[in-house]
Amino acid sequence: MGGRVEGKVAFITGAARGQGRSHAVRLAEEGADIIAIDVCGPISSHTDIPPATPEDLAETADLVKGLNRRIVTAEVDVRDYAAVKAAVDSGVEQLGRLDIVVANAGIGNGGQTLDHTSEEDWTDMIDVNLSGVWKSVKAAVPHLLSGGQGGSIILTSSVGGLKPYAHTGHYIAAKHGVIGLMRTFAVELGQHSIRVNAVCPTNVNTPLFMNEGTMKLFRPDLENPGPDDLAVAAQFMHVLPIGWVEPRDISNAVLFLASDEARYVTGLPMTVDAGSMLK
Ligand SMILES: NC(=O)c1ccc[n+]([C@@H]2O[C@H](COP(=O)([O-])OP(=O)(O)OC[C@H]3O[C@@H](n4cnc5c(N)ncnc54)[C@H](O)[C@@H]3O)[C@@H](O)[C@H]2O)c1
């Protein structure tokens, strides 16, 4: 085990599973204690992927404790500012400080062109994937400021925050908005030595990507496409010969941005995209 974020405390949203869990484990491996929140339930318009559960969040906690790090968890919806603030306040009270924020929670449902997207889909997407990121950071900033030792904020955007794809315009709009949030927080907080960056993943092997809806979106030519069919189509998005990356590939970028190795890196939309932006 290394110590690249030894003694620091990280607040991570969407930590029950997928990338959020992986970020919690990776940062804990390198010495951080964790404040982990997740809604642990469905978002109303977002029915095509099974929701994360309280058991998933408990499993994240077990994995972090297994690394001999401390973790405080709470079931919180990032759309609820008061609840997010209460969770961060309580986590910092228990763990003593805050250094790192990873605003990762998000949903992703596609399939419609923008002119056919329902108001409910649009509103849920913007509320969770854009406003939820702003609320998570807003709740955390007072603790970074009062700590007086700077900090590192990492927002999860997407390759879809840097270029458009059809049939998922509400997601594209939210993720472009996250880049705007990242840049603005970076200029506002830089004077306090708080760095703000974004990770922009391509497809990641989590339930958000690896599901029936995505397979049908990528392979409308097939009646019942599976992961192998998805892999063939997804590979065309990339320069490197793969269809998707693993959560740990994103966690390694998060770890770098969180660590002092990145002490003068701020305002960066960091792609982990197998060359997707070259195409
Ligand atoms: N998987 C991909 O291909 C991909 C690619 C680029 C970016 N992303 C982004 O990465 C982030 C993590 O997604 P993932 O791939 O790990 O998917 P995931 O579905 O496995 O995990 C997302 C987590 O966020 C939680 N969450 C959702 N809405 C929430 C809310 N309102 N409040 C609190 N928690 C909430 C979920 O319960 C879940 O545990 C998202 O922001 C997503 O948009 C994913």
The ligand as a MOL file (V3000), in Angstrom:
LIG
                    3D

  0  0  0     0  0            999 V3000
M  V30 BEGIN CTAB
M  V30 COUNTS 44 48 0 0 0
M  V30 BEGIN ATOM
M  V30 1 N -19.9800 4.4790 -17.0930 0
M  V30 2 C -19.6410 5.2960 -18.0960 0
M  V30 3 O -19.5130 4.8900 -19.2630 0
M  V30 4 C -19.3670 6.7610 -17.8220 0
M  V30 5 C -18.6590 7.5060 -18.7710 0
M  V30 6 C -18.3810 8.8540 -18.5230 0
M  V30 7 C -18.8040 9.4280 -17.3440 0
M  V30 8 N -19.5030 8.6710 -16.4320 0 CHG=1
M  V30 9 C -19.9220 9.3240 -15.1920 0
M  V30 10 O -19.2840 8.6770 -14.0980 0
M  V30 11 C -20.0500 8.8790 -12.9170 0
M  V30 12 C -20.1970 7.5700 -12.1550 0
M  V30 13 O -21.0070 6.6910 -12.9070 0
M  V30 14 P -20.7480 5.0990 -12.9380 0
M  V30 15 O -20.2580 4.7830 -14.2870 0
M  V30 16 O -19.9490 4.6900 -11.7720 0 CHG=-1
M  V30 17 O -22.2640 4.5730 -12.8320 0
M  V30 18 P -23.0310 3.7720 -11.6570 0
M  V30 19 O -24.4640 3.8050 -12.0460 0
M  V30 20 O -22.3820 2.4610 -11.4260 0
M  V30 21 O -22.7730 4.6570 -10.3530 0
M  V30 22 C -23.3750 5.9010 -10.1530 0
M  V30 23 C -23.6800 6.0520 -8.6880 0
M  V30 24 O -24.2220 7.3570 -8.4660 0
M  V30 25 C -25.3250 7.2270 -7.6090 0
M  V30 26 N -26.2820 8.3240 -7.8020 0
M  V30 27 C -27.0570 8.5580 -8.8820 0
M  V30 28 N -27.8510 9.6070 -8.6630 0
M  V30 29 C -27.5770 10.0420 -7.4190 0
M  V30 30 C -28.1000 11.0930 -6.6190 0
M  V30 31 N -29.0760 11.8820 -7.0730 0
M  V30 32 N -27.5760 11.2840 -5.3850 0
M  V30 33 C -26.6010 10.4720 -4.9180 0
M  V30 34 N -26.0930 9.4410 -5.6180 0
M  V30 35 C -26.5700 9.2340 -6.8570 0
M  V30 36 C -25.9420 5.9020 -7.9700 0
M  V30 37 O -26.8110 5.4170 -6.9440 0
M  V30 38 C -24.7250 5.0310 -8.2160 0
M  V30 39 O -24.2840 4.3810 -7.0630 0
M  V30 40 C -21.3670 9.5240 -13.3790 0
M  V30 41 O -21.3170 10.9120 -13.1480 0
M  V30 42 C -21.3860 9.2290 -14.8480 0
M  V30 43 O -22.1560 10.1560 -15.5790 0
M  V30 44 C -19.7760 7.3700 -16.6430 0
M  V30 END ATOM
M  V30 BEGIN BOND
M  V30 1 1 1 2
M  V30 2 2 2 3
M  V30 3 1 2 4
M  V30 4 1 4 5
M  V30 5 2 4 44
M  V30 6 2 5 6
M  V30 7 1 6 7
M  V30 8 2 7 8
M  V30 9 1 8 9
M  V30 10 1 8 44
M  V30 11 1 9 10
M  V30 12 1 9 42
M  V30 13 1 10 11
M  V30 14 1 11 12
M  V30 15 1 11 40
M  V30 16 1 12 13
M  V30 17 1 13 14
M  V30 18 2 14 15
M  V30 19 1 14 16
M  V30 20 1 14 17
M  V30 21 1 17 18
M  V30 22 2 18 19
M  V30 23 1 18 20
M  V30 24 1 18 21
M  V30 25 1 21 22
M  V30 26 1 22 23
M  V30 27 1 23 24
M  V30 28 1 23 38
M  V30 29 1 24 25
M  V30 30 1 25 26
M  V30 31 1 25 36
M  V30 32 1 26 27
M  V30 33 1 26 35
M  V30 34 2 27 28
M  V30 35 1 28 29
M  V30 36 1 29 30
M  V30 37 2 29 35
M  V30 38 1 30 31
M  V30 39 2 30 32
M  V30 40 1 32 33
M  V30 41 2 33 34
M  V30 42 1 34 35
M  V30 43 1 36 37
M  V30 44 1 36 38
M  V30 45 1 38 39
M  V30 46 1 40 41
M  V30 47 1 40 42
M  V30 48 1 42 43
M  V30 END BOND
M  V30 END CTAB
M  END
